[in-house]
Amino acid sequence: MIAPAYRKWQCTTCGEIYDEALGDAEGGIAPGTRFEDIPDGWMCPNCGATKDAYVLYEG
């Protein structure tokens, strides 16, 4: 079974992009971590918005 491609998610508050392939090193999120696997307490590293402020990035 082939794993689905990594996706990108965008903060609707500030526009910050979370790239699943890159993760968030400063936030303790390892590269390859799927957005749905990020702990609910994680916040946008740029503006502090909560995880639910992110939408799938289509750009």
mmJSON file of the N, C-alpha and C atoms, coordinates in Angstrom:
{"data_MODEL":{"atom_site":{
"group_PDB":["ATOM","ATOM","ATOM","ATOM","ATOM","ATOM","ATOM","ATOM","ATOM","ATOM","ATOM","ATOM","ATOM","ATOM","ATOM","ATOM","ATOM","ATOM","ATOM","ATOM","ATOM","ATOM","ATOM","ATOM","ATOM","ATOM","ATOM","ATOM","ATOM","ATOM","ATOM","ATOM","ATOM","ATOM","ATOM","ATOM","ATOM","ATOM","ATOM","ATOM","ATOM","ATOM","ATOM","ATOM","ATOM","ATOM","ATOM","ATOM","ATOM","ATOM","ATOM","ATOM","ATOM","ATOM","ATOM","ATOM","ATOM","ATOM","ATOM","ATOM","ATOM","ATOM","ATOM","ATOM","ATOM","ATOM","ATOM","ATOM","ATOM","ATOM","ATOM","ATOM","ATOM","ATOM","ATOM","ATOM","ATOM","ATOM","ATOM","ATOM","ATOM","ATOM","ATOM","ATOM","ATOM","ATOM","ATOM","ATOM","ATOM","ATOM","ATOM","ATOM","ATOM","ATOM","ATOM","ATOM","ATOM","ATOM","ATOM","ATOM","ATOM","ATOM","ATOM","ATOM","ATOM","ATOM","ATOM","ATOM","ATOM","ATOM","ATOM","ATOM","ATOM","ATOM","ATOM","ATOM","ATOM","ATOM","ATOM","ATOM","ATOM","ATOM","ATOM","ATOM","ATOM","ATOM","ATOM","ATOM","ATOM","ATOM","ATOM","ATOM","ATOM","ATOM","ATOM","ATOM","ATOM","ATOM","ATOM","ATOM","ATOM","ATOM","ATOM","ATOM","ATOM","ATOM","ATOM","ATOM","ATOM","ATOM","ATOM","ATOM","ATOM","ATOM","ATOM","ATOM","ATOM","ATOM","ATOM","ATOM","ATOM","ATOM","ATOM","ATOM","ATOM","ATOM","ATOM","ATOM","ATOM","ATOM","ATOM","ATOM","ATOM","ATOM","ATOM","ATOM","ATOM"],
"id":[1,2,3,4,5,6,7,8,9,10,11,12,13,14,15,16,17,18,19,20,21,22,23,24,25,26,27,28,29,30,31,32,33,34,35,36,37,38,39,40,41,42,43,44,45,46,47,48,49,50,51,52,53,54,55,56,57,58,59,60,61,62,63,64,65,66,67,68,69,70,71,72,73,74,75,76,77,78,79,80,81,82,83,84,85,86,87,88,89,90,91,92,93,94,95,96,97,98,99,100,101,102,103,104,105,106,107,108,109,110,111,112,113,114,115,116,117,118,119,120,121,122,123,124,125,126,127,128,129,130,131,132,133,134,135,136,137,138,139,140,141,142,143,144,145,146,147,148,149,150,151,152,153,154,155,156,157,158,159,160,161,162,163,164,165,166,167,168,169,170,171,172,173,174,175,176,177],
"type_symbol":["N","C","C","N","C","C","N","C","C","N","C","C","N","C","C","N","C","C","N","C","C","N","C","C","N","C","C","N","C","C","N","C","C","N","C","C","N","C","C","N","C","C","N","C","C","N","C","C","N","C","C","N","C","C","N","C","C","N","C","C","N","C","C","N","C","C","N","C","C","N","C","C","N","C","C","N","C","C","N","C","C","N","C","C","N","C","C","N","C","C","N","C","C","N","C","C","N","C","C","N","C","C","N","C","C","N","C","C","N","C","C","N","C","C","N","C","C","N","C","C","N","C","C","N","C","C","N","C","C","N","C","C","N","C","C","N","C","C","N","C","C","N","C","C","N","C","C","N","C","C","N","C","C","N","C","C","N","C","C","N","C","C","N","C","C","N","C","C","N","C","C","N","C","C","N","C","C"],
"label_atom_id":["N","CA","C","N","CA","C","N","CA","C","N","CA","C","N","CA","C","N","CA","C","N","CA","C","N","CA","C","N","CA","C","N","CA","C","N","CA","C","N","CA","C","N","CA","C","N","CA","C","N","CA","C","N","CA","C","N","CA","C","N","CA","C","N","CA","C","N","CA","C","N","CA","C","N","CA","C","N","CA","C","N","CA","C","N","CA","C","N","CA","C","N","CA","C","N","CA","C","N","CA","C","N","CA","C","N","CA","C","N","CA","C","N","CA","C","N","CA","C","N","CA","C","N","CA","C","N","CA","C","N","CA","C","N","CA","C","N","CA","C","N","CA","C","N","CA","C","N","CA","C","N","CA","C","N","CA","C","N","CA","C","N","CA","C","N","CA","C","N","CA","C","N","CA","C","N","CA","C","N","CA","C","N","CA","C","N","CA","C","N","CA","C","N","CA","C","N","CA","C","N","CA","C","N","CA","C"],
"label_alt_id":[null,null,null,null,null,null,null,null,null,null,null,null,null,null,null,null,null,null,null,null,null,null,null,null,null,null,null,null,null,null,null,null,null,null,null,null,null,null,null,null,null,null,null,null,null,null,null,null,null,null,null,null,null,null,null,null,null,null,null,null,null,null,null,null,null,null,null,null,null,null,null,null,null,null,null,null,null,null,null,null,null,null,null,null,null,null,null,null,null,null,null,null,null,null,null,null,null,null,null,null,null,null,null,null,null,null,null,null,null,null,null,null,null,null,null,null,null,null,null,null,null,null,null,null,null,null,null,null,null,null,null,null,null,null,null,null,null,null,null,null,null,null,null,null,null,null,null,null,null,null,null,null,null,null,null,null,null,null,null,null,null,null,null,null,null,null,null,null,null,null,null,null,null,null,null,null,null],
"label_comp_id":["MET","MET","MET","ILE","ILE","ILE","ALA","ALA","ALA","PRO","PRO","PRO","ALA","ALA","ALA","TYR","TYR","TYR","ARG","ARG","ARG","LYS","LYS","LYS","TRP","TRP","TRP","GLN","GLN","GLN","CYS","CYS","CYS","THR","THR","THR","THR","THR","THR","CYS","CYS","CYS","GLY","GLY","GLY","GLU","GLU","GLU","ILE","ILE","ILE","TYR","TYR","TYR","ASP","ASP","ASP","GLU","GLU","GLU","ALA","ALA","ALA","LEU","LEU","LEU","GLY","GLY","GLY","ASP","ASP","ASP","ALA","ALA","ALA","GLU","GLU","GLU","GLY","GLY","GLY","GLY","GLY","GLY","ILE","ILE","ILE","ALA","ALA","ALA","PRO","PRO","PRO","GLY","GLY","GLY","THR","THR","THR","ARG","ARG","ARG","PHE","PHE","PHE","GLU","GLU","GLU","ASP","ASP","ASP","ILE","ILE","ILE","PRO","PRO","PRO","ASP","ASP","ASP","GLY","GLY","GLY","TRP","TRP","TRP","MET","MET","MET","CYS","CYS","CYS","PRO","PRO","PRO","ASN","ASN","ASN","CYS","CYS","CYS","GLY","GLY","GLY","ALA","ALA","ALA","THR","THR","THR","LYS","LYS","LYS","ASP","ASP","ASP","ALA","ALA","ALA","TYR","TYR","TYR","VAL","VAL","VAL","LEU","LEU","LEU","TYR","TYR","TYR","GLU","GLU","GLU","GLY","GLY","GLY"],
"label_asym_id":["A","A","A","A","A","A","A","A","A","A","A","A","A","A","A","A","A","A","A","A","A","A","A","A","A","A","A","A","A","A","A","A","A","A","A","A","A","A","A","A","A","A","A","A","A","A","A","A","A","A","A","A","A","A","A","A","A","A","A","A","A","A","A","A","A","A","A","A","A","A","A","A","A","A","A","A","A","A","A","A","A","A","A","A","A","A","A","A","A","A","A","A","A","A","A","A","A","A","A","A","A","A","A","A","A","A","A","A","A","A","A","A","A","A","A","A","A","A","A","A","A","A","A","A","A","A","A","A","A","A","A","A","A","A","A","A","A","A","A","A","A","A","A","A","A","A","A","A","A","A","A","A","A","A","A","A","A","A","A","A","A","A","A","A","A","A","A","A","A","A","A","A","A","A","A","A","A"],
"label_entity_id":["1","1","1","1","1","1","1","1","1","1","1","1","1","1","1","1","1","1","1","1","1","1","1","1","1","1","1","1","1","1","1","1","1","1","1","1","1","1","1","1","1","1","1","1","1","1","1","1","1","1","1","1","1","1","1","1","1","1","1","1","1","1","1","1","1","1","1","1","1","1","1","1","1","1","1","1","1","1","1","1","1","1","1","1","1","1","1","1","1","1","1","1","1","1","1","1","1","1","1","1","1","1","1","1","1","1","1","1","1","1","1","1","1","1","1","1","1","1","1","1","1","1","1","1","1","1","1","1","1","1","1","1","1","1","1","1","1","1","1","1","1","1","1","1","1","1","1","1","1","1","1","1","1","1","1","1","1","1","1","1","1","1","1","1","1","1","1","1","1","1","1","1","1","1","1","1","1"],
"label_seq_id":[1,1,1,2,2,2,3,3,3,4,4,4,5,5,5,6,6,6,7,7,7,8,8,8,9,9,9,10,10,10,11,11,11,12,12,12,13,13,13,14,14,14,15,15,15,16,16,16,17,17,17,18,18,18,19,19,19,20,20,20,21,21,21,22,22,22,23,23,23,24,24,24,25,25,25,26,26,26,27,27,27,28,28,28,29,29,29,30,30,30,31,31,31,32,32,32,33,33,33,34,34,34,35,35,35,36,36,36,37,37,37,38,38,38,39,39,39,40,40,40,41,41,41,42,42,42,43,43,43,44,44,44,45,45,45,46,46,46,47,47,47,48,48,48,49,49,49,50,50,50,51,51,51,52,52,52,53,53,53,54,54,54,55,55,55,56,56,56,57,57,57,58,58,58,59,59,59],
"pdbx_PDB_ins_code":[null,null,null,null,null,null,null,null,null,null,null,null,null,null,null,null,null,null,null,null,null,null,null,null,null,null,null,null,null,null,null,null,null,null,null,null,null,null,null,null,null,null,null,null,null,null,null,null,null,null,null,null,null,null,null,null,null,null,null,null,null,null,null,null,null,null,null,null,null,null,null,null,null,null,null,null,null,null,null,null,null,null,null,null,null,null,null,null,null,null,null,null,null,null,null,null,null,null,null,null,null,null,null,null,null,null,null,null,null,null,null,null,null,null,null,null,null,null,null,null,null,null,null,null,null,null,null,null,null,null,null,null,null,null,null,null,null,null,null,null,null,null,null,null,null,null,null,null,null,null,null,null,null,null,null,null,null,null,null,null,null,null,null,null,null,null,null,null,null,null,null,null,null,null,null,null,null],
"Cartn_x":[0.85,0.0,0.886,0.582,1.352,0.754,1.626,1.163,0.731,-0.324,-0.749,0.318,0.313,1.283,1.108,2.215,2.125,1.324,0.594,-0.241,0.3,-0.243,0.095,-1.195,-1.086,-2.222,-1.899,-2.881,-2.646,-3.457,-2.785,-3.454,-4.329,-5.614,-6.532,-6.368,-5.618,-5.395,-4.237,-3.109,-1.923,-1.337,-1.807,-1.306,-0.134,0.341,1.447,1.086,2.07,1.863,2.5,1.732,2.29,2.431,3.66,3.959,4.228,3.39,3.547,4.919,5.497,6.808,7.9,7.726,8.749,8.505,7.243,6.914,7.112,7.309,7.544,8.592,9.864,10.97,10.897,10.614,10.555,9.385,8.314,7.143,7.189,8.303,8.451,7.715,7.358,6.633,7.626,7.828,8.816,8.392,9.373,9.053,8.264,7.293,6.471,5.235,5.022,3.85,2.619,1.629,0.366,-0.337,-1.04,-1.703,-2.64,-3.373,-4.329,-3.639,-2.345,-1.592,-0.907,-0.997,-0.439,-1.32,-0.73,-1.542,-2.477,-3.65,-4.644,-4.15,-3.196,-2.676,-1.659,-1.267,-0.293,-0.88,-0.012,-0.468,0.409,-0.131,0.599,1.885,3.035,4.296,4.445,3.614,3.719,2.799,1.527,0.562,-0.086,0.13,-0.438,-1.863,-2.395,-3.749,-3.789,-4.949,-5.091,-5.159,-4.986,-4.958,-6.224,-7.353,-8.605,-8.707,-7.728,-7.698,-7.058,-6.584,-5.92,-6.888,-6.674,-7.435,-6.46,-6.92,-6.088,-5.664,-4.379,-3.82,-3.88,-4.472,-4.663,-3.738,-2.872,-2.044,-0.815],
"Cartn_y":[-1.188,0.0,1.239,2.177,3.41,4.461,5.085,6.132,7.359,8.046,9.247,10.334,11.207,12.304,13.202,13.809,14.771,15.983,16.553,17.716,18.938,20.086,21.335,21.918,22.565,23.18,24.631,25.518,26.944,27.508,28.324,29.021,30.115,30.111,31.117,32.461,32.493,33.744,34.537,33.851,34.582,34.095,32.952,32.442,31.483,31.205,30.265,28.906,28.251,26.94,25.861,24.807,23.612,22.572,22.171,21.169,19.848,18.841,17.548,16.94,17.164,16.607,17.215,18.474,19.177,19.154,19.051,19.095,20.492,20.573,21.846,21.584,21.695,21.364,22.159,23.451,24.296,23.923,23.387,22.981,21.523,20.834,19.445,18.452,18.867,17.989,17.477,16.174,15.558,15.641,15.72,15.658,14.383,14.505,13.361,13.187,14.08,13.981,14.53,13.685,14.086,15.1,16.038,17.09,16.513,15.476,14.891,14.221,13.955,13.323,14.328,15.612,16.651,16.745,16.861,16.998,18.21,18.095,19.165,20.462,20.391,21.581,22.362,21.829,22.511,23.827,24.844,26.147,26.63,27.512,28.1,28.731,28.377,28.937,30.427,30.957,32.362,33.253,32.84,33.727,33.125,31.827,31.202,30.712,30.745,30.239,28.734,28.242,26.824,26.014,24.725,23.806,23.894,24.174,24.224,25.454,26.362,27.524,27.186,25.961,25.559,24.884,25.148,24.515,23.917,22.943,22.307,23.341,23.4,24.371,23.768,24.471,23.971,24.636,25.533,26.319,25.674],
"Cartn_z":[0.0,0.0,0.0,-0.865,-0.977,-0.035,0.751,1.662,0.858,1.308,0.593,0.668,-0.3,-0.339,0.884,1.283,2.378,1.917,2.854,2.562,3.296,2.934,3.605,4.155,5.302,5.976,6.242,6.117,6.29,7.441,8.256,9.355,8.759,9.117,8.583,9.288,10.364,11.09,10.491,10.213,9.756,8.434,7.935,6.668,6.772,7.986,8.2,7.593,6.984,6.373,7.242,7.552,8.183,7.08,6.815,5.796,6.502,6.247,6.921,6.677,5.517,5.195,6.067,6.451,7.228,8.73,9.134,10.553,11.119,12.423,13.125,14.191,13.805,14.713,16.012,15.911,17.113,18.017,17.42,18.185,18.624,18.305,18.715,17.835,16.625,15.699,14.652,14.61,13.728,12.26,11.358,9.931,9.627,8.731,8.364,9.223,10.191,11.067,10.353,10.2,9.571,10.469,9.854,10.617,11.669,11.305,12.255,13.445,13.331,14.419,15.343,15.012,15.881,17.124,18.317,19.533,19.451,20.047,19.991,20.625,21.538,22.205,21.383,20.22,19.365,18.88,18.749,18.276,17.127,16.321,15.202,15.731,15.151,15.638,15.335,14.457,14.091,14.926,15.079,15.749,16.995,17.247,18.435,18.274,17.049,16.817,17.104,17.472,17.763,16.472,16.622,15.478,14.626,15.251,14.49,13.581,13.651,12.762,11.415,11.249,10.011,9.035,7.757,6.68,5.688,4.945,3.93,2.894,2.617,1.665,0.271,-0.654,-2.004,-3.017,-2.566,-3.477,-3.995],
"occupancy":[1.0,1.0,1.0,1.0,1.0,1.0,1.0,1.0,1.0,1.0,1.0,1.0,1.0,1.0,1.0,1.0,1.0,1.0,1.0,1.0,1.0,1.0,1.0,1.0,1.0,1.0,1.0,1.0,1.0,1.0,1.0,1.0,1.0,1.0,1.0,1.0,1.0,1.0,1.0,1.0,1.0,1.0,1.0,1.0,1.0,1.0,1.0,1.0,1.0,1.0,1.0,1.0,1.0,1.0,1.0,1.0,1.0,1.0,1.0,1.0,1.0,1.0,1.0,1.0,1.0,1.0,1.0,1.0,1.0,1.0,1.0,1.0,1.0,1.0,1.0,1.0,1.0,1.0,1.0,1.0,1.0,1.0,1.0,1.0,1.0,1.0,1.0,1.0,1.0,1.0,1.0,1.0,1.0,1.0,1.0,1.0,1.0,1.0,1.0,1.0,1.0,1.0,1.0,1.0,1.0,1.0,1.0,1.0,1.0,1.0,1.0,1.0,1.0,1.0,1.0,1.0,1.0,1.0,1.0,1.0,1.0,1.0,1.0,1.0,1.0,1.0,1.0,1.0,1.0,1.0,1.0,1.0,1.0,1.0,1.0,1.0,1.0,1.0,1.0,1.0,1.0,1.0,1.0,1.0,1.0,1.0,1.0,1.0,1.0,1.0,1.0,1.0,1.0,1.0,1.0,1.0,1.0,1.0,1.0,1.0,1.0,1.0,1.0,1.0,1.0,1.0,1.0,1.0,1.0,1.0,1.0,1.0,1.0,1.0,1.0,1.0,1.0],
"B_iso_or_equiv":[0.0,0.0,0.0,0.0,0.0,0.0,0.0,0.0,0.0,0.0,0.0,0.0,0.0,0.0,0.0,0.0,0.0,0.0,0.0,0.0,0.0,0.0,0.0,0.0,0.0,0.0,0.0,0.0,0.0,0.0,0.0,0.0,0.0,0.0,0.0,0.0,0.0,0.0,0.0,0.0,0.0,0.0,0.0,0.0,0.0,0.0,0.0,0.0,0.0,0.0,0.0,0.0,0.0,0.0,0.0,0.0,0.0,0.0,0.0,0.0,0.0,0.0,0.0,0.0,0.0,0.0,0.0,0.0,0.0,0.0,0.0,0.0,0.0,0.0,0.0,0.0,0.0,0.0,0.0,0.0,0.0,0.0,0.0,0.0,0.0,0.0,0.0,0.0,0.0,0.0,0.0,0.0,0.0,0.0,0.0,0.0,0.0,0.0,0.0,0.0,0.0,0.0,0.0,0.0,0.0,0.0,0.0,0.0,0.0,0.0,0.0,0.0,0.0,0.0,0.0,0.0,0.0,0.0,0.0,0.0,0.0,0.0,0.0,0.0,0.0,0.0,0.0,0.0,0.0,0.0,0.0,0.0,0.0,0.0,0.0,0.0,0.0,0.0,0.0,0.0,0.0,0.0,0.0,0.0,0.0,0.0,0.0,0.0,0.0,0.0,0.0,0.0,0.0,0.0,0.0,0.0,0.0,0.0,0.0,0.0,0.0,0.0,0.0,0.0,0.0,0.0,0.0,0.0,0.0,0.0,0.0,0.0,0.0,0.0,0.0,0.0,0.0],
"pdbx_formal_charge":[null,null,null,null,null,null,null,null,null,null,null,null,null,null,null,null,null,null,null,null,null,null,null,null,null,null,null,null,null,null,null,null,null,null,null,null,null,null,null,null,null,null,null,null,null,null,null,null,null,null,null,null,null,null,null,null,null,null,null,null,null,null,null,null,null,null,null,null,null,null,null,null,null,null,null,null,null,null,null,null,null,null,null,null,null,null,null,null,null,null,null,null,null,null,null,null,null,null,null,null,null,null,null,null,null,null,null,null,null,null,null,null,null,null,null,null,null,null,null,null,null,null,null,null,null,null,null,null,null,null,null,null,null,null,null,null,null,null,null,null,null,null,null,null,null,null,null,null,null,null,null,null,null,null,null,null,null,null,null,null,null,null,null,null,null,null,null,null,null,null,null,null,null,null,null,null,null],
"auth_seq_id":[1,1,1,2,2,2,3,3,3,4,4,4,5,5,5,6,6,6,7,7,7,8,8,8,9,9,9,10,10,10,11,11,11,12,12,12,13,13,13,14,14,14,15,15,15,16,16,16,17,17,17,18,18,18,19,19,19,20,20,20,21,21,21,22,22,22,23,23,23,24,24,24,25,25,25,26,26,26,27,27,27,28,28,28,29,29,29,30,30,30,31,31,31,32,32,32,33,33,33,34,34,34,35,35,35,36,36,36,37,37,37,38,38,38,39,39,39,40,40,40,41,41,41,42,42,42,43,43,43,44,44,44,45,45,45,46,46,46,47,47,47,48,48,48,49,49,49,50,50,50,51,51,51,52,52,52,53,53,53,54,54,54,55,55,55,56,56,56,57,57,57,58,58,58,59,59,59],
"auth_comp_id":["MET","MET","MET","ILE","ILE","ILE","ALA","ALA","ALA","PRO","PRO","PRO","ALA","ALA","ALA","TYR","TYR","TYR","ARG","ARG","ARG","LYS","LYS","LYS","TRP","TRP","TRP","GLN","GLN","GLN","CYS","CYS","CYS","THR","THR","THR","THR","THR","THR","CYS","CYS","CYS","GLY","GLY","GLY","GLU","GLU","GLU","ILE","ILE","ILE","TYR","TYR","TYR","ASP","ASP","ASP","GLU","GLU","GLU","ALA","ALA","ALA","LEU","LEU","LEU","GLY","GLY","GLY","ASP","ASP","ASP","ALA","ALA","ALA","GLU","GLU","GLU","GLY","GLY","GLY","GLY","GLY","GLY","ILE","ILE","ILE","ALA","ALA","ALA","PRO","PRO","PRO","GLY","GLY","GLY","THR","THR","THR","ARG","ARG","ARG","PHE","PHE","PHE","GLU","GLU","GLU","ASP","ASP","ASP","ILE","ILE","ILE","PRO","PRO","PRO","ASP","ASP","ASP","GLY","GLY","GLY","TRP","TRP","TRP","MET","MET","MET","CYS","CYS","CYS","PRO","PRO","PRO","ASN","ASN","ASN","CYS","CYS","CYS","GLY","GLY","GLY","ALA","ALA","ALA","THR","THR","THR","LYS","LYS","LYS","ASP","ASP","ASP","ALA","ALA","ALA","TYR","TYR","TYR","VAL","VAL","VAL","LEU","LEU","LEU","TYR","TYR","TYR","GLU","GLU","GLU","GLY","GLY","GLY"],
"auth_asym_id":["A","A","A","A","A","A","A","A","A","A","A","A","A","A","A","A","A","A","A","A","A","A","A","A","A","A","A","A","A","A","A","A","A","A","A","A","A","A","A","A","A","A","A","A","A","A","A","A","A","A","A","A","A","A","A","A","A","A","A","A","A","A","A","A","A","A","A","A","A","A","A","A","A","A","A","A","A","A","A","A","A","A","A","A","A","A","A","A","A","A","A","A","A","A","A","A","A","A","A","A","A","A","A","A","A","A","A","A","A","A","A","A","A","A","A","A","A","A","A","A","A","A","A","A","A","A","A","A","A","A","A","A","A","A","A","A","A","A","A","A","A","A","A","A","A","A","A","A","A","A","A","A","A","A","A","A","A","A","A","A","A","A","A","A","A","A","A","A","A","A","A","A","A","A","A","A","A"],
"auth_atom_id":["N","CA","C","N","CA","C","N","CA","C","N","CA","C","N","CA","C","N","CA","C","N","CA","C","N","CA","C","N","CA","C","N","CA","C","N","CA","C","N","CA","C","N","CA","C","N","CA","C","N","CA","C","N","CA","C","N","CA","C","N","CA","C","N","CA","C","N","CA","C","N","CA","C","N","CA","C","N","CA","C","N","CA","C","N","CA","C","N","CA","C","N","CA","C","N","CA","C","N","CA","C","N","CA","C","N","CA","C","N","CA","C","N","CA","C","N","CA","C","N","CA","C","N","CA","C","N","CA","C","N","CA","C","N","CA","C","N","CA","C","N","CA","C","N","CA","C","N","CA","C","N","CA","C","N","CA","C","N","CA","C","N","CA","C","N","CA","C","N","CA","C","N","CA","C","N","CA","C","N","CA","C","N","CA","C","N","CA","C","N","CA","C","N","CA","C","N","CA","C","N","CA","C","N","CA","C"],
"pdbx_PDB_model_num":[1,1,1,1,1,1,1,1,1,1,1,1,1,1,1,1,1,1,1,1,1,1,1,1,1,1,1,1,1,1,1,1,1,1,1,1,1,1,1,1,1,1,1,1,1,1,1,1,1,1,1,1,1,1,1,1,1,1,1,1,1,1,1,1,1,1,1,1,1,1,1,1,1,1,1,1,1,1,1,1,1,1,1,1,1,1,1,1,1,1,1,1,1,1,1,1,1,1,1,1,1,1,1,1,1,1,1,1,1,1,1,1,1,1,1,1,1,1,1,1,1,1,1,1,1,1,1,1,1,1,1,1,1,1,1,1,1,1,1,1,1,1,1,1,1,1,1,1,1,1,1,1,1,1,1,1,1,1,1,1,1,1,1,1,1,1,1,1,1,1,1,1,1,1,1,1,1]
}}}
